[in-house]
Amino acid sequence: MRIARVSGAVGARITGVDLAARLDPATLGAIARALDTHGVLFFPGQPVLSAEAHVRLTAQFGEVETPPFLTRQSEHPQVLIVEFEQPKGSGADVWHQDGTHMEQPPRGTLLQAQVLPSYGGDTCFSCMYAAYEALSAPMRKMLDGLTALHSYQTALWVTRMGGFPVG
């Protein structure tokens, strides 16, 4: 297994591991440490996983949550389907965080691209630790101690209204 950093703040590419196979404890541990270090992991060249295999892979890292929204596989409600044919403003095409509205958010989200558009379709990731650390000391001091409300209701509103409120 080879792990290569892909940017200065977030992300690593992992090659030399077959995600369709049962992973041994050493490989699972190395992947978990890489996730803790890099925040986002990419596994290029993997075979398309069935919904069952997707759930089986995810379960090797811990309890699998059932997302509360979007289209699901009926036999595997833990698997969420995000299709390119969804209309603009359907929720996946706006800035969002997966699971931060939960009292105990999951450690991560496992995404699998099965159909890619001929252009665009970029998924961007950010590191809030790096963003905070890049702030000036006075700005960090002002923000320290503040809290934010991450609400699933906001995600529902954005999905229904086709975007964030303005003004």
DAUR-V268482 format. One record per backbone hydrogen bond with DSSP energy under -1.0 kcal/mol. NH is the residue of the N-H (numbers start at 1). CO is the residue of the C=O. If there is no record, write none. Layout:
NH|CO, NH|CO
//
This chain:
2|15, 4|13, 6|11, 11|38, 12|40, 13|4, 14|42, 15|2, 21|18, 28|24, 29|25, 30|26, 31|27, 32|28, 33|29, 34|30, 35|31, 36|32, 37|33, 38|34, 39|35, 42|12, 54|50, 55|51, 56|52, 57|53, 58|54, 59|55, 60|57, 61|58, 73|79, 79|76, 81|71, 86|83, 90|87, 102|99, 131|127, 132|128, 133|129, 134|130, 135|132, 140|136, 141|137, 142|138, 143|139, 144|140, 146|143, 155|151, 156|152, 157|153, 158|154, 159|155, 160|156, 161|157, 162|158, 163|158
//
